[in-house]
């Protein structure tokens, strides 16, 4: 399996909130980051994991696909996450 060393969740959250002081992002982007962090914790900290848009949208009330895409782009552009678009060739 492709796993990172276990992440100290408390330290990760502390660094994330500290970084927001000089790299602010929207509340939707913050929510998505926290959801992704929790999903990654449940995978036992895989280096890469898959999450569908539907799952992310189900976790945040009234989040549209366009709002999800904007928030995800904020996270990517501010280097909070790495993102690979899945191929639909299967």
Buried (B, 14 or more C-beta within 10 A) or exposed (E): EEEEEEEEEEEEEEEBEEBBEEEEBEEBBBBBBEBBBEBBEEBEBBEEEEBEEEEBBEBBEEBEEEBBEEBBEBBEEBEBBEEEEEEEEE
